[in-house]
């Protein structure tokens, strides 16, 4: 029985990794201020707002999230995460995700539904802005936790506490005076507290 549960655990854990990637990307759909050049202040505001959205402090419908991401992800954007899963009773496993813009948007919408009682805390470690103010590389560390629904041995869905820690390097760029995400490269560790 436990071996059948393992692939399902890995599948749900992938959603956690998607959420780790999303932290520096989302924002407020109706708050798209034009920016003439990137600076530490507008980069920080952008990331702080996104944290509020991903932690559920603001209310956005799936359509609003989708529209916003479509506007704020570069059309050639790409997103990668190297993940390590730590599941009690199993050896740690590693996996990698690589997503284009459309796959990323879809995974965000799916991933947000997969966790309840979701909380996140993001720390900006470093911001490097190009001399022309058109690009920025932002290093962040995020900690996330929530309850993930998994099918139990009795057939009923049970909530399993899960935590994630990610270190990410994101490239932001200006496109027609709008901040867009061009890339995100993350290393993510996902820890399941217990399996039933």
N, C-alpha and C positions, 0 to 999 in steps of 0.2 A: 504493500500500500504506500509506503513512504516514497518509493521510487516514482510512483505516478504523481505524487504531490510535487516532487522536485521541479519538473518542467513548468508546472503552473506557477510555482514560486518565482522562478526565473523570469517568466513572462510578465508577471505583475511587477517584479523588481525593475524591469526595463522602463515601466511607466515612471518609477521614481527617478530614474536617470534622466528621463525627458524633463521632469520638473526641475531637476538640478540645472539643466541647460537653460530653462526658460527664465530664470530669475532676472537676468539683466536685460531681457528683451521687451517684456510687456509694458504697457503704460496706460494712460487714460485716453480713451477714444476721443473725447471732446476737448482735449487739452493739448492740441498739437501746435505749439508755439514755433514760429519761424526762428531759426538761429543763423546768424551770419558767420560765426566761427565757433568751434568747440573751445571750451575752457573748463577748468576744474569744476567751477560752480554748476554749469549746465549739465555736465556729465554726471556729477553727483546727484543733482535733482532728478535727472532721468532714471538713474538706478534706484534711488530712494522711492520714487513713484512706482517703479516696477515691483519693488518688494511689497509695497502695500497691496498691489493688485494680486500678486501670486499668493500672498498670505491670507487673502479673503477679507482684507480691511475695506475694500471697495467692492461695489457690485457692478459687474459687467456681464452681459449675456454672452453666450457662445458666439453669436453673430458679431457683437461689438469686439470681442477678442480677435476673431478672425479678420475683421476689417482692419483693425489696428495693426495686427501683425503683417498683413499684406502691405500696408503702407510703410511700416517701419523695419521690414527686413529687405535687404538688397535682393534684387531679382536673381542674382548669382550667389546669394548667401549660402554658406555651408556650416554645418554644426557637427562637431565630433565629441565623443566622450569615451574615455577608457574607463571601464567599470570593474570594480572588484566586489563580488557578492560574498557576504559572510552570513551563512545560514547555520543555525545550531544543528549539530549532528551530521553536517556535511563538510567536506573540505572546501576552502574558499575557491571561488571560480572567477575567471576573468572573461570579459567580453568587450566588444567595441561597437559603438554605434556611429554611423555616418549618415547624415540627413541633408537633403536639399531643402529649399524654402517650403515647398508644398508639403513634403513629408514632415517637416518640423511643425508646421501649423496644425496638421492633422494629429500629430502625436501630443501636442500641447492640449488640444481639446479633449482627447481621450484620456490623457494623463491626469488632468484636473478632476475627472470623474472617479478616478481609481482610489483616491485617498480621502479619508474623512479626518476631522480634527487636525487639519494640516497647519503647520506653523513653520516659518522660516526666518532666519536671521542672516543678513548679508553684511560682510565687512569688506570695504574697499581697501585693498592693500597698496595699490599704486595706480597712478594715472600718468600716461605719457602722451603728450599731444604733439602732433607734427608742427613744424615751424609755420606752415601756412594755415593751421587751425582747421584743416579739412578731415583729419583722421586722429583717432585716439586709440591707444591700447590700454585696456583696463584690466587689472588683475584683481580678482575677488576671491573670497573664501565664503562659502555658504554652509549653513547647518540647517537641516530640515528634519521634521519628524511628522508622523501621522499614523493613522491606522489603515492597514490595507486589507480589503476583504479577500479571504481565501476559503475555498471549500474544505470543510472538515471531514474527518473519516465518517461521521454520521450523516453526511450529505448536506448539512446545514452550513451556511456561510458564517465564518467567524472572523473577527477583526484581529489582525496581528500587528503589534507595534513595530514600526520600522523607522530607522534613522538613516540619513544620508549626509555625507560631508563631501563637498566639492571644492576643488581649486580650479579656477577658470581664467583663461586669458581671452578677452573679447576684443574684437576690432570694431570700433564705431566709425562711421563716416558721415559726412554731410552730402546730401543729394537734394538739390533745389531747396536749400535752407532747412531741410528736415533731417533730424538725427535718424540714421538707420544702422542696423546691425549687419555687418558684413560677414563676420565669422565668430565662432566660439569654439575653443578647444578646452576640454575639461578632463580632469581626473576625478573620478567619483568612487567613493566607498559607500556601499549600502549594507546596513546591518539590521538583521531581523532579531528582535529581542527574544522571541520564542515562537515555536510552532506548535500551538495548541497544548 
